[in-house]
Amino acid sequence: MCTVSFVNANGKIIITSNRDEKIIRPNAIEPKTYLLNDKKVIFPKDNKAGGTWYAIDEHSNVLVLLNGAEEKHVLKDSYRKSRGLIVLDLIGSESPLEAWKAIDLDHIEPFTLVLFENQNLYQLRWNELEKSTLALETNQSHIWSSSTLYSSAVREKRANWFSTFLDTQPEVNEEELFNFHRYTEEDNNEHGLVINRNDILKTLSITQTIIEKNKVSIHYNDLITERDFSNVFLSL
């Protein structure tokens, strides 16, 4: 849940996410379609808490989770609910954005969400004190790195890698974006796009959604088992 990019490639929306986690966490279940409040939602499921870090609903709304808010926080002994379950609460509602405005996040660990809903893009944040909602331009590219794993300086450096990559790819496509998320700074185990910190914390998977008009394509690459999953559907 730790690196997310958004790119609008001439009307084709591409949202890509790298999930960094401790390897002791059970392997995730590959993306499947679930029914949440009578709405079809596709997501890879966290085998530990039952939530997710990346979900797409039948209306082609996409919600992606990053751990942490603006800066790294101090961990508490326990929290009321998993952040991955908060993702399902929101994406399973009629409007994730409206649900965000109403949801109670007391005793929930800080997080950042990237929401693409009704062709609009938002950054949603909870820092243990307050929620914030930031509307973003969909004709611009954006990248986020988790504040819990990457310092402010490293996050800025990664944003520069992204900017340089886009400058060299004027007609960027989903395959090139996947390769950016898979191979950028390949030998940099600490801060590259795919990390391996002493075989304790690794990038476990890459999830990507491509939205082109009402066609939605989902690709999931499990970097541990080396298995791939793809699905295509037409949004309602």
C-alpha positions in Angstrom: 0.0 0.0 0.0 2.9 2.3 -0.5 3.4 3.7 -4.0 0.5 4.8 -6.2 0.5 6.7 -9.5 -2.3 8.3 -11.5 -1.9 9.0 -15.2 -4.3 10.3 -17.8 -3.0 9.0 -21.1 -5.1 10.9 -23.7 -8.3 10.0 -22.0 -7.2 6.6 -20.8 -7.0 6.6 -17.0 -4.2 4.4 -15.5 -3.9 3.9 -11.8 -1.0 1.7 -10.5 -0.2 0.6 -7.0 2.8 -1.2 -5.4 2.0 -3.0 -2.1 4.8 -3.0 0.4 4.3 -5.2 3.5 6.2 -7.4 6.0 6.6 -10.9 4.4 5.3 -12.6 7.5 1.8 -11.3 6.5 -0.1 -14.1 4.8 -0.3 -14.1 1.0 -3.1 -12.0 -0.3 -6.0 -13.5 -2.2 -5.9 -12.5 -5.9 -8.6 -10.1 -7.1 -12.1 -11.5 -7.2 -15.6 -10.0 -7.5 -17.5 -9.5 -4.2 -20.9 -8.2 -3.5 -20.9 -5.3 -1.0 -24.3 -3.8 -0.3 -25.6 -5.2 -3.6 -22.8 -3.5 -5.5 -20.1 -5.5 -7.4 -16.6 -4.7 -6.3 -13.3 -6.3 -7.4 -10.4 -6.3 -5.1 -7.4 -8.4 -3.9 -8.1 -9.4 -0.3 -5.7 -9.2 2.6 -5.7 -12.7 4.1 -5.0 -11.3 7.6 -7.7 -8.7 8.2 -10.0 -9.3 5.3 -9.7 -5.8 3.9 -8.0 -4.5 0.8 -5.6 -1.8 -0.4 -7.1 -1.5 -3.9 -10.7 -1.8 -5.0 -12.7 -1.1 -8.2 -16.5 -1.0 -8.2 -19.0 -1.7 -11.0 -19.2 2.0 -11.8 -15.4 2.1 -12.5 -14.7 4.1 -9.2 -11.3 3.2 -7.9 -10.0 3.5 -4.3 -6.4 2.9 -3.3 -4.9 2.9 0.1 -1.5 4.1 1.4 -0.4 3.8 5.0 0.2 7.0 6.8 -0.9 10.6 6.3 1.4 13.7 5.8 4.3 12.3 7.9 5.2 9.1 9.8 3.1 8.7 12.9 3.7 7.0 16.3 2.1 3.6 16.5 -0.4 2.9 19.2 -0.9 -0.5 20.9 -4.2 -1.1 19.1 -6.7 0.4 16.7 -10.4 0.0 16.4 -10.5 -1.3 12.8 -8.2 -2.2 9.9 -7.6 0.5 7.3 -8.3 -2.1 4.6 -11.8 -2.6 6.0 -12.3 1.2 5.9 -11.6 0.9 2.1 -14.4 -1.7 1.8 -16.8 0.4 3.9 -16.2 3.4 1.5 -16.2 1.6 -1.9 -19.2 -0.5 -0.9 -21.3 2.6 -0.4 -23.4 4.4 -3.0 -20.8 7.2 -3.2 -17.3 6.7 -1.7 -16.8 10.4 -1.5 -20.1 11.0 0.4 -19.3 8.1 2.7 -15.9 9.6 3.4 -17.6 12.8 4.6 -19.7 10.9 7.0 -17.4 8.1 8.3 -16.2 8.1 11.9 -12.4 7.5 12.0 -11.7 7.8 15.7 -9.1 5.2 16.8 -8.2 4.4 13.2 -4.5 4.5 12.2 -3.5 7.3 9.8 -3.9 6.7 6.1 -4.1 8.3 2.7 -6.6 7.3 0.0 -6.6 8.0 -3.7 -10.1 8.1 -5.0 -11.2 8.2 -8.7 -15.0 8.7 -8.7 -17.2 9.9 -11.5 -14.2 11.0 -13.5 -12.9 13.1 -10.6 -9.7 12.5 -8.6 -9.3 13.1 -4.9 -6.7 12.7 -2.2 -8.4 11.7 1.1 -6.4 11.8 4.3 -6.9 10.9 8.0 -4.1 12.0 10.4 -5.7 10.9 13.7 -6.9 14.5 14.2 -8.9 15.4 11.2 -10.0 14.3 7.7 -8.9 16.3 4.6 -10.2 16.2 1.1 -8.2 17.5 -1.8 -9.5 17.6 -5.4 -6.8 17.0 -8.0 -6.5 17.7 -11.7 -7.2 14.6 -13.8 -5.3 16.0 -16.8 -2.1 15.9 -14.7 -0.1 13.0 -13.5 0.4 12.3 -9.8 2.4 9.9 -7.6 2.2 9.1 -3.9 4.6 7.3 -1.6 3.7 6.1 1.9 5.0 8.4 4.7 5.4 5.4 7.0 8.2 3.9 4.8 9.7 6.8 2.9 11.0 10.1 4.3 10.0 13.4 2.9 13.3 13.6 1.0 12.9 10.1 -0.5 9.3 10.9 -1.5 10.5 13.9 -3.3 13.2 11.9 -5.0 10.7 9.3 -6.1 8.4 12.0 -7.5 11.4 13.3 -9.5 12.0 9.8 -10.9 8.3 9.8 -12.0 8.6 13.2 -13.6 11.7 12.2 -15.5 10.1 9.0 -16.7 7.0 10.9 -18.0 9.3 13.4 -19.8 10.9 10.5 -21.7 7.5 8.9 -22.5 5.3 11.5 -24.1 2.8 8.8 -25.2 3.0 6.7 -22.1 0.9 3.5 -21.9 -0.1 1.0 -19.2 2.8 -1.4 -20.0 5.4 1.4 -19.6 3.8 2.5 -16.4 3.9 -1.1 -15.1 7.5 -1.3 -15.9 8.2 2.0 -14.1 6.6 0.5 -11.0 8.4 -2.8 -11.5 11.9 -1.8 -12.5 12.7 1.8 -11.4 15.9 1.9 -9.3 15.9 -1.9 -9.5 19.1 -2.2 -7.4 17.9 0.2 -4.7 16.4 -2.2 -2.2 15.6 0.5 0.3 13.9 3.2 -1.8 13.4 1.8 -5.3 9.9 1.2 -6.6 10.2 -2.5 -5.6 11.9 -2.8 -2.3 13.4 -5.6 -0.3 14.5 -4.5 3.2 16.5 -7.4 4.7 13.9 -9.9 3.6 11.6 -8.5 6.2 9.7 -5.8 4.2 9.1 -6.3 0.5 7.0 -5.1 -2.4 4.6 -8.0 -2.6 2.5 -7.1 -5.6 1.6 -4.5 -8.3 -2.1 -3.8 -9.1 -3.1 -1.7 -12.1 -6.4 -0.5 -13.5 -6.9 1.0 -16.9 -10.2 2.8 -17.6 -11.0 3.7 -21.2 -14.5 5.0 -21.6 -16.7 2.3 -20.1 -14.1 -0.5 -20.4 -12.2 -1.4 -17.2 -9.1 -3.6 -17.3 -7.5 -4.9 -14.1 -4.1 -6.4 -13.8 -2.6 -7.9 -10.7 1.0 -9.2 -10.5 2.0 -11.2 -7.4 5.8 -10.7 -7.1 6.2 -13.4 -4.5 4.4 -16.3 -6.2 5.0 -14.8 -9.7 1.3 -15.3 -10.6 -0.7 -12.9 -12.8 -4.4 -12.1 -12.8 -6.3 -10.1 -15.3 -10.0 -9.1 -15.7 -11.9 -6.9 -18.1 -15.5 -5.6 -17.6 -17.8 -2.9 -18.8 -18.8 -0.4 -16.2 -22.4 0.5 -15.5 
